[in-house]
Amino acid sequence: MCDTFVATAAATADGHILFGKNSDREPNEAQALEWFPPREHPPGAWLRCTYRRIPQARATRGVLVSRPFWMWGAEMGANDAGLVMGNEAVWTRMPVNRGEGLTGMDLLRLALERAATAAQAVEVLAGLLHDHGQGGVCGWRNRRMVYHNSFLMADPAEAWVMETAGPLWAARRVQGTYAISNALTIAGEFDCAHPDLIATARRRGWLARRRDFDFARCYGDPLMALLAGARPRRRRALARLEEAAPGLDAALAMGLLRDHGELPYRPDRHLRGSRVCAHAGYPLLRDATQTTASLVAHLAPAQPVAWVTAAAAPCLGVFKPVSLTAPHLPNLGPPPGARYRAEAYWWRQERDHRRALADLATVTAALAPLQARAEAHLGRQVAAAAGNLPSGLTAGAFAAGDACRAAIADTLAAVERRPRVNPVFRGYWRRRNREAGVETAWA
């Protein structure tokens, strides 16, 4: 499950749009942070997405993406025009396609490659849905994971939300703040939609006579929204956004992505995936609910910046700034896969996250001031760069993240008596660690 939010200019401290997303996947489903430069393609070229082959565009934009290791598409990303996007799994009354359609992640990456603005991304997505449809298994180990998608997208000028049900869709321009979390949210007010959206609902008996059309009510699956914990997460995100507006800044956006709800937080004490910063823990309701990567985008027109973790568990890491106009990613080692590799940046971070789960409340409390100092220092450096981030800034940010990660072991070593961990939670992580080849003392 995932959470994505946006705050438009009227809600932010400096009048620039802010965007954030936590990508929640299976705990061993590593994500690669990658930059693909702009390219020209020959006429008649074809592109192989995760499952489907489609005609390639003549030109594609440079894109920074966070991609689950086994798929072509991306969970979130941004392009060199300052367009940023995130998608959410949603379950609807429309039938799903387990065959060779475009996954929501494919659709997101294609829109980033082919659009320059949020409004153009809506047009690109609508065209792709019409021409190719959406579908395909979207889970890595869980082959029952098939769903439709909602999208939140923003550029330096505006933001849009677009939600789908099979080939159908509705979209609206965002004013103020907005959040999406694994359930349809667009009701009766939208700016554009599939031409058959209302007629289909009426024909299938989902829209009663003399009742106003409501997209979420007519097409949404309330049971799946309940099981996914979508509504409490969205309420939490919206409450924090509205509480901070009109003073929202990047630090507050990062804090929202680290949100565990009540404190002190115990990841072994709840069954549903109802926290914005998600830690997996139980096989039925919290198996595909690990926050495996996070992104905050600050969309200043002169210098749009993506702040990335390139790792799981934003509560334990540092957000690092990456320019969207001239990105300079450091060497993150080999692309991560399903098994632990010490050379892969994502897996080094994940090993320490799993160690921290033995006493997460103590570790996060100890790391919070380190994170705040590191990110405040990086923020001042970004501001001083005045639209031209030097390549060494991003590399230094990753080094700061490593220093923060090293503090996890020191914190755990200083704990005299750790809390007793729920045995079911312990057993779950023992199995996941065995599958990935990760060693921890407690599981």
C-alpha positions as CSV (number, residue, x, y, z in Angstrom):
1,M,0.0,0.0,0.0
2,C,1.2,3.6,-0.5
3,D,0.5,7.2,0.4
4,T,0.9,10.2,-1.9
5,F,0.2,13.9,-1.2
6,V,0.6,17.3,-2.7
7,A,0.4,20.9,-1.4
8,T,-0.1,23.6,-4.0
9,A,1.4,27.1,-3.8
10,A,-1.3,28.6,-1.5
11,A,-0.5,26.0,1.2
12,T,3.3,26.2,1.3
13,A,5.6,28.6,3.1
14,D,7.5,29.8,0.0
15,G,4.7,29.5,-2.6
16,H,6.2,26.5,-4.3
17,I,4.4,23.2,-4.8
18,L,5.4,20.3,-2.5
19,F,4.8,16.6,-3.4
20,G,5.5,13.5,-1.3
21,K,5.1,9.8,-1.6
22,N,5.9,6.6,0.3
23,S,6.1,3.5,-1.9
24,D,4.9,0.5,0.0
25,R,5.7,-2.9,-1.4
26,E,6.8,-6.4,-0.2
27,P,9.7,-6.2,2.3
28,N,12.2,-8.0,0.0
29,E,11.1,-6.1,-3.1
30,A,14.0,-3.8,-3.4
31,Q,13.8,-0.6,-5.4
32,A,16.4,1.0,-7.7
33,L,16.8,4.7,-7.9
34,E,17.8,5.5,-11.5
35,W,18.2,8.4,-13.9
36,F,17.5,7.8,-17.6
37,P,18.6,10.7,-19.8
38,P,16.5,12.2,-22.6
39,R,16.6,10.2,-25.9
40,E,15.6,10.4,-29.5
41,H,14.2,7.2,-31.0
42,P,14.0,6.1,-34.6
43,P,10.6,6.0,-36.4
44,G,8.8,2.7,-35.9
45,A,10.7,1.8,-32.7
46,W,9.0,-0.4,-30.1
47,L,9.2,-0.4,-26.3
48,R,9.0,-3.4,-24.0
49,C,7.3,-2.5,-20.7
50,T,6.8,-4.9,-17.9
51,Y,4.4,-7.2,-19.8
52,R,3.4,-5.4,-22.9
53,R,5.2,-4.1,-26.1
54,I,4.0,-0.8,-27.3
55,P,5.2,1.8,-29.9
56,Q,8.0,4.0,-28.7
57,A,7.7,7.8,-28.7
58,R,10.0,9.7,-31.0
59,A,11.5,11.5,-28.1
60,T,11.5,10.8,-24.3
61,R,12.4,13.1,-21.5
62,G,15.0,12.5,-18.9
63,V,13.5,10.8,-15.9
64,L,14.5,10.0,-12.3
65,V,12.6,7.0,-11.1
66,S,12.2,4.7,-8.1
67,R,11.6,1.3,-9.7
68,P,10.8,-2.1,-8.1
69,F,13.7,-4.3,-9.2
70,W,11.7,-6.7,-11.4
71,M,9.5,-4.3,-13.4
72,W,10.1,-1.8,-16.1
73,G,7.7,0.8,-14.6
74,A,8.2,3.0,-11.6
75,E,6.3,3.6,-8.3
76,M,7.3,7.3,-8.4
77,G,9.5,9.7,-10.2
78,A,10.1,13.0,-11.8
79,N,11.4,14.3,-15.1
80,D,13.7,17.1,-16.4
81,A,10.7,19.4,-16.9
82,G,9.9,19.4,-13.2
83,L,6.9,17.0,-13.5
84,V,6.6,14.6,-10.5
85,M,4.2,11.7,-10.2
86,G,3.2,8.9,-7.8
87,N,0.6,6.1,-8.2
88,E,-1.6,4.2,-5.8
89,A,-3.2,0.8,-6.1
90,V,-7.0,1.0,-6.0
91,W,-9.6,-1.7,-6.1
92,T,-12.9,-1.0,-8.0
93,R,-16.0,-2.8,-9.2
94,M,-14.7,-2.9,-12.7
95,P,-13.0,-6.2,-13.7
96,V,-9.2,-6.5,-13.5
97,N,-7.0,-7.8,-16.3
98,R,-4.4,-10.3,-15.2
99,G,-3.1,-10.4,-18.8
100,E,-0.6,-8.3,-20.6
101,G,-1.8,-4.7,-20.0
102,L,0.2,-1.8,-18.8
103,T,0.7,-1.8,-15.0
104,G,0.2,1.4,-13.1
105,M,3.9,1.6,-12.7
106,D,4.4,1.4,-16.5
107,L,1.8,4.1,-17.0
108,L,3.5,6.4,-14.6
109,R,7.0,6.0,-16.2
110,L,5.5,6.4,-19.7
111,A,3.8,9.6,-18.6
112,L,7.0,11.0,-17.1
113,E,8.9,10.2,-20.4
114,R,6.2,11.8,-22.6
115,A,4.7,14.8,-20.7
116,A,6.1,18.1,-19.5
117,T,3.2,19.2,-17.2
118,A,0.7,17.6,-14.9
119,A,-2.2,18.4,-17.4
120,Q,-0.2,16.8,-20.2
121,A,0.3,13.7,-18.0
122,V,-3.4,13.3,-17.7
123,E,-3.7,13.4,-21.5
124,V,-0.9,10.9,-21.9
125,L,-2.4,8.5,-19.3
126,A,-5.9,8.8,-20.9
127,G,-4.4,7.9,-24.3
128,L,-2.5,5.0,-23.0
129,L,-5.5,3.6,-21.2
130,H,-7.5,3.9,-24.4
131,D,-4.9,2.3,-26.6
132,H,-3.4,-0.4,-24.4
133,G,-5.5,-0.7,-21.2
134,Q,-4.1,-1.4,-17.8
135,G,-3.5,-4.8,-16.3
136,G,-1.0,-7.5,-15.3
137,V,0.1,-9.0,-12.0
138,C,1.6,-6.2,-9.9
139,G,2.9,-8.2,-6.9
140,W,6.3,-9.7,-6.9
141,R,5.9,-12.7,-4.7
142,N,2.1,-12.2,-4.3
143,R,0.8,-13.2,-7.7
144,R,-2.8,-12.4,-6.7
145,M,-2.0,-8.7,-6.5
146,V,-3.9,-7.2,-9.5
147,Y,-5.4,-3.7,-9.2
148,H,-6.3,-0.5,-10.9
149,N,-4.6,2.8,-10.2
150,S,-4.9,6.4,-9.1
151,F,-2.3,9.0,-9.9
152,L,-1.2,12.3,-8.3
153,M,1.0,14.5,-10.4
154,A,2.4,18.0,-10.1
155,D,4.6,20.5,-11.9
156,P,5.9,23.9,-10.7
157,A,2.6,25.5,-11.7
158,E,-0.2,23.1,-10.8
159,A,-1.2,19.6,-9.6
160,W,-3.8,17.1,-10.8
161,V,-5.3,13.9,-9.4
162,M,-6.5,11.2,-11.8
163,E,-8.2,8.0,-10.8
164,T,-9.1,4.9,-12.9
165,A,-11.5,2.0,-12.9
166,G,-10.4,-0.4,-15.7
167,P,-10.4,1.7,-18.9
168,L,-12.5,4.5,-17.2
169,W,-11.1,7.5,-15.4
170,A,-11.8,10.9,-13.9
171,A,-9.4,13.8,-13.2
172,R,-9.5,17.1,-11.4
173,R,-7.1,19.9,-10.7
174,V,-6.0,20.2,-7.1
175,Q,-6.5,23.3,-5.0
176,G,-4.8,23.6,-1.6
177,T,-3.8,20.1,-0.4
178,Y,-4.7,16.6,-1.5
179,A,-3.8,13.0,-0.6
180,I,-4.5,9.6,-2.0
181,S,-4.2,6.2,-0.2
182,N,-5.4,3.0,-2.0
183,A,-9.0,4.0,-2.4
184,L,-10.9,6.2,-4.9
185,T,-11.3,9.8,-3.7
186,I,-12.8,11.8,-6.5
187,A,-16.6,12.2,-5.9
188,G,-18.9,14.2,-8.1
189,E,-16.7,17.1,-9.0
190,F,-14.0,16.6,-11.6
191,D,-12.6,18.6,-14.5
192,C,-12.5,15.9,-17.2
193,A,-13.4,12.2,-17.4
194,H,-13.8,9.3,-19.8
195,P,-16.9,9.9,-22.0
196,D,-18.6,6.7,-20.8
197,L,-17.9,7.1,-17.1
198,I,-21.4,8.0,-15.9
199,A,-23.3,5.9,-18.5
200,T,-21.4,2.8,-17.5
201,A,-22.2,3.3,-13.9
202,R,-25.9,3.7,-14.7
203,R,-25.9,0.8,-17.1
204,R,-24.4,-1.5,-14.5
205,G,-26.8,-0.4,-11.8
206,W,-24.3,1.4,-9.7
207,L,-26.0,4.8,-10.1
208,A,-29.5,5.0,-8.9
209,R,-32.1,7.2,-10.6
210,R,-32.4,10.8,-9.3
211,R,-29.1,10.4,-7.5
212,D,-26.0,12.5,-8.2
213,F,-23.0,10.8,-9.7
214,D,-20.1,10.1,-7.3
215,F,-17.1,8.4,-8.9
216,A,-15.7,7.0,-5.7
217,R,-19.1,5.7,-4.5
218,C,-20.2,4.2,-7.8
219,Y,-16.9,2.5,-8.7
220,G,-15.0,2.0,-5.4
221,D,-14.6,-1.3,-3.5
222,P,-15.2,-0.4,0.2
223,L,-14.1,-3.8,1.5
224,M,-10.7,-3.6,-0.1
225,A,-10.3,0.0,1.1
226,L,-11.0,-1.2,4.6
227,L,-8.6,-4.1,4.4
228,A,-5.9,-1.8,3.0
229,G,-6.2,0.7,5.8
230,A,-6.6,3.4,3.1
231,R,-9.0,5.8,4.9
232,P,-7.2,6.2,8.2
233,R,-3.9,6.8,6.4
234,R,-5.5,9.4,4.1
235,R,-7.2,11.1,7.1
236,R,-3.9,11.3,8.9
237,A,-2.1,12.7,5.9
238,L,-4.8,15.3,5.2
239,A,-5.0,16.3,8.9
240,R,-1.2,16.9,9.1
241,L,-1.3,18.9,5.8
242,E,-4.2,21.1,6.8
243,E,-2.6,21.7,10.3
244,A,0.6,22.9,8.7
245,A,-0.8,24.9,5.8
246,P,0.0,27.6,4.8
247,G,3.4,27.0,6.3
248,L,4.2,23.7,4.7
249,D,7.9,23.2,3.8
250,A,10.1,20.2,2.8
251,A,10.9,19.4,6.4
252,L,7.2,19.0,7.3
253,A,6.6,16.9,4.2
254,M,9.5,14.6,5.2
255,G,8.0,14.4,8.7
256,L,4.6,13.4,7.3
257,L,6.3,10.5,5.4
258,R,7.9,9.4,8.7
259,D,4.6,9.5,10.5
260,H,3.7,6.4,12.7
261,G,0.6,7.9,14.4
262,E,0.7,7.5,18.1
263,L,4.0,7.4,20.0
264,P,5.9,5.5,21.1
265,Y,5.3,3.3,18.0
266,R,5.4,-0.5,18.2
267,P,5.4,-2.2,14.7
268,D,4.4,-5.5,16.3
269,R,1.3,-4.2,17.9
270,H,-1.2,-3.6,15.0
271,L,-2.6,-5.8,12.2
272,R,-3.7,-3.4,9.5
273,G,-1.4,-1.3,7.3
274,S,-2.8,1.9,8.8
275,R,0.4,3.9,9.2
276,V,1.9,6.3,6.7
277,C,5.5,5.2,7.4
278,A,4.8,1.4,7.0
279,H,6.7,-1.5,8.4
280,A,5.6,-5.0,7.3
281,G,4.9,-7.5,10.0
282,Y,2.1,-10.0,9.5
283,P,1.3,-12.3,6.5
284,L,-2.3,-11.4,5.7
285,L,-2.8,-7.7,6.1
286,R,0.8,-6.3,6.4
287,D,2.8,-8.3,4.0
288,A,2.9,-5.8,1.1
289,T,3.0,-2.8,3.3
290,Q,6.7,-2.1,3.7
291,T,7.7,1.5,2.8
292,T,10.5,0.5,0.4
293,A,11.3,4.0,-0.9
294,S,10.3,7.7,-0.3
295,L,10.4,10.9,-2.2
296,V,9.6,14.6,-1.5
297,A,9.7,17.1,-4.4
298,H,10.1,20.8,-4.0
299,L,9.0,22.3,-7.3
300,A,10.6,25.7,-7.4
301,P,10.5,26.8,-11.1
302,A,14.2,27.7,-11.3
303,Q,15.4,24.6,-9.5
304,P,13.0,21.7,-8.9
305,V,14.6,19.3,-6.5
306,A,13.7,15.7,-5.5
307,W,14.6,14.7,-2.0
308,V,15.0,10.9,-2.0
309,T,15.8,8.1,0.5
310,A,16.8,5.5,-2.1
311,A,15.9,3.0,0.8
312,A,13.2,1.7,2.9
313,A,12.0,3.2,6.2
314,P,12.1,7.0,5.9
315,C,11.9,7.1,9.7
316,L,15.5,5.7,9.9
317,G,17.2,7.6,7.0
318,V,18.0,10.9,5.5
319,F,16.3,12.5,2.5
320,K,19.0,13.5,0.0
321,P,18.5,16.3,-2.6
322,V,18.8,15.5,-6.3
323,S,18.5,18.1,-9.1
324,L,15.9,17.3,-11.7
325,T,17.5,19.5,-14.4
326,A,21.0,18.1,-14.0
327,P,20.9,15.1,-11.6
328,H,24.2,13.7,-10.3
329,L,23.5,10.3,-8.5
330,P,26.5,8.8,-6.7
331,N,27.5,5.2,-7.2
332,L,24.8,3.2,-5.4
333,G,26.4,-0.1,-6.2
334,P,24.8,-2.9,-8.3
335,P,21.1,-2.8,-8.9
336,P,19.4,-4.4,-5.9
337,G,17.5,-7.7,-6.3
338,A,15.5,-10.0,-4.1
339,R,18.6,-11.1,-2.1
340,Y,20.8,-9.2,0.2
341,R,24.0,-7.8,-1.3
342,A,26.3,-5.6,0.9
343,E,27.4,-3.7,-2.3
344,A,23.9,-2.5,-3.0
345,Y,23.0,0.7,-1.2
346,W,19.3,-0.3,-0.8
347,W,20.2,-3.5,0.9
348,R,22.8,-2.0,3.2
349,Q,20.1,0.4,4.5
350,E,17.5,-2.4,4.7
351,R,19.7,-4.6,6.8
352,D,20.0,-1.9,9.4
353,H,16.2,-1.2,9.3
354,R,15.6,-4.9,10.2
355,R,18.0,-4.7,13.1
356,A,16.2,-1.5,14.3
357,L,12.8,-3.3,14.4
358,A,13.9,-4.9,17.6
359,D,13.3,-1.6,19.4
360,L,12.1,0.9,16.7
361,A,10.8,3.5,19.2
362,T,14.1,3.9,20.9
363,V,16.1,4.0,17.6
364,T,13.8,6.6,15.9
365,A,13.9,8.8,19.0
366,A,17.7,8.7,19.0
367,L,17.9,9.4,15.2
368,A,15.4,12.2,15.0
369,P,17.8,15.0,16.0
370,L,20.5,13.7,13.7
371,Q,18.1,13.6,10.7
372,A,16.8,17.1,11.5
373,R,20.4,18.6,11.6
374,A,21.5,16.8,8.5
375,E,18.4,17.7,6.4
376,A,18.5,21.3,7.7
377,H,22.1,21.6,6.6
378,L,21.4,20.2,3.2
379,G,18.4,22.5,2.8
380,R,20.7,25.5,3.4
381,Q,23.1,24.2,0.9
382,V,20.3,23.7,-1.7
383,A,19.1,27.3,-1.1
384,A,22.6,28.7,-1.4
385,A,23.1,26.9,-4.7
386,A,20.5,29.2,-6.2
387,G,19.3,26.9,-9.0
388,N,22.6,25.1,-9.7
389,L,23.1,22.2,-7.4
390,P,26.7,21.0,-7.5
391,S,27.3,17.3,-8.0
392,G,29.1,17.0,-4.7
393,L,26.1,18.1,-2.8
394,T,24.1,15.0,-3.5
395,A,27.1,12.7,-2.9
396,G,27.6,14.5,0.5
397,A,24.0,13.9,1.3
398,F,24.3,10.2,0.8
399,A,27.4,10.2,3.1
400,A,25.3,12.0,5.7
401,G,22.7,9.2,5.3
402,D,25.4,6.6,6.0
403,A,26.5,8.4,9.1
404,C,22.9,8.4,10.4
405,R,22.6,4.7,9.6
406,A,25.7,3.9,11.6
407,A,24.0,5.4,14.6
408,I,21.4,2.7,14.6
409,A,23.9,0.0,15.7
410,D,25.3,2.3,18.4
411,T,21.8,3.0,19.7
412,L,20.8,-0.7,19.9
413,A,24.1,-1.5,21.6
414,A,23.3,1.0,24.3
415,V,19.9,-0.4,25.1
416,E,20.1,-2.4,28.3
417,R,16.7,-4.1,28.0
418,R,14.8,-4.3,24.8
419,P,11.0,-4.8,24.7
420,R,9.6,-8.2,24.2
421,V,8.6,-8.6,20.5
422,N,5.4,-10.3,19.5
423,P,6.3,-13.9,18.5
424,V,4.2,-13.8,15.4
425,F,5.9,-10.6,14.3
426,R,9.3,-12.2,15.1
427,G,8.4,-15.3,13.0
428,Y,7.3,-13.2,10.1
429,W,10.6,-11.4,9.9
430,R,12.6,-14.6,10.5
431,R,11.0,-16.0,7.3
432,R,11.6,-12.8,5.3
433,N,15.2,-12.6,6.5
434,R,15.8,-16.2,5.5
435,E,14.4,-15.6,2.0
436,A,16.7,-12.6,1.5
437,G,19.8,-13.8,3.3
438,V,19.8,-11.1,6.0
439,E,21.0,-11.8,9.5
440,T,19.6,-10.0,12.6
441,A,20.1,-10.9,16.2
442,W,16.5,-10.8,17.1
443,A,14.8,-12.5,14.2
